[in-house]
Amino acid sequence: MKDKLIIIIKNMVLDFIFFISILSAKFFHFFRTERKKSILLIRTDLIGDFILFSPMINYIKELYPDYNIMIIVQDVVRGIV
């Protein structure tokens, strides 16, 4: 029961962060002279899965060099990023 509640709360927080990022992108668009495209990567898994995924980040950077890449991860993974 407690684990399910924690998962629900984490999902709500991630949804809120995603919502705020969309709102801020729309709001600050008016203040920028040049709009830079962005890619948002959301990884809610743990260290091992992120380590296996990390080469993909460099590949995405090579495919889209002019894009701003943002990554949302759990606190445990933050040191690796």
Summary of the structure (lengths in Angstrom):
residues: 81
radius of gyration: 15.1
end to end distance: 31.2
largest distance: 49.4
contacts: 169
relative contact order: 0.16
helix: 58%
strand: 12%
